[in-house]
Amino acid sequence: MVTISALGKGVSLSRSALLYYDRLGLLKPSGGAAQAMSIFSGGGRAVEEICLYRQIGIPLKEMKKLLDKSRPNMSVEILQRRLRVLAVK
């Protein structure tokens, strides 16, 4: 488990950015977002994915779908759509 501040430092994101992602449902703190120092369990992997998706221009709404591992077909569709957009540019 790691605090939100430590998690942010590890991936060069601000604490406020991580709290924003938490509010959007992209991150799941194990200690509760209302706490002064939220504790994240396994949050590093999700944050790495969020950073990757940001780099390739995936919108935040789409990121939530990508991070939902229960719908792998949706992930494939979203990523294929983004590849087509990038191929045109």
C-alpha positions in Angstrom: 0.0 0.0 0.0 1.1 3.5 -0.8 -0.1 7.0 0.0 -1.4 9.1 -2.8 1.5 11.5 -2.5 4.0 8.8 -2.8 2.1 7.3 -5.7 2.1 10.7 -7.5 5.8 11.2 -7.0 6.5 7.8 -8.5 4.8 8.7 -11.8 5.3 12.4 -11.8 1.7 13.3 -11.3 0.4 15.8 -8.8 -1.7 14.7 -5.8 -4.6 16.8 -7.2 -4.4 15.0 -10.5 -4.6 11.7 -8.7 -7.5 12.9 -6.6 -9.3 14.0 -9.8 -8.8 10.6 -11.3 -10.2 9.1 -8.1 -13.3 11.3 -8.3 -13.8 10.1 -11.9 -13.6 6.5 -10.7 -10.3 5.7 -12.5 -8.5 4.9 -9.2 -9.8 3.0 -6.2 -8.3 4.0 -2.8 -8.4 1.2 -0.2 -8.5 3.8 2.5 -11.2 6.0 1.1 -10.9 9.2 -0.8 -12.3 11.3 2.0 -9.3 10.6 4.2 -6.5 13.3 4.3 -4.0 10.7 3.0 -5.7 8.1 0.8 -4.1 4.8 0.7 -3.9 2.9 -2.6 -3.4 -0.8 -2.9 -2.1 -1.8 -6.3 -2.7 1.8 -7.6 0.6 1.9 -9.3 -0.5 -0.3 -12.2 -3.7 1.7 -12.8 -1.7 5.0 -12.7 0.8 3.6 -15.2 -2.1 2.6 -17.5 -3.7 6.1 -17.1 -0.4 7.7 -18.0 0.0 5.5 -21.1 -3.6 6.3 -22.2 -3.0 10.0 -21.7 0.2 9.8 -23.8 -1.7 8.3 -26.7 -4.6 10.7 -26.4 -7.4 8.5 -24.9 -10.1 10.7 -23.4 -10.8 10.2 -19.7 -14.3 8.8 -20.4 -12.8 6.1 -22.5 -10.0 5.4 -19.9 -12.7 4.4 -17.4 -13.9 1.7 -19.9 -10.4 0.6 -20.6 -9.6 0.2 -16.9 -12.7 -2.0 -16.4 -11.2 -5.4 -16.8 -14.5 -7.1 -16.9 -15.1 -5.8 -20.4 -12.1 -6.8 -22.5 -13.9 -6.5 -25.9 -14.7 -2.9 -25.1 -11.0 -2.2 -24.5 -10.1 -3.7 -27.9 -12.7 -1.6 -29.7 -11.5 1.6 -28.0 -7.8 1.0 -28.7 -8.5 0.0 -32.3 -10.5 3.2 -32.8 -7.6 5.3 -31.4 -5.1 3.5 -33.7 -7.3 4.4 -36.7 -7.3 8.0 -35.6 -3.6 8.1 -35.1 -3.0 6.3 -38.5 -4.9 9.1 -40.3 -2.8 11.9 -38.7 
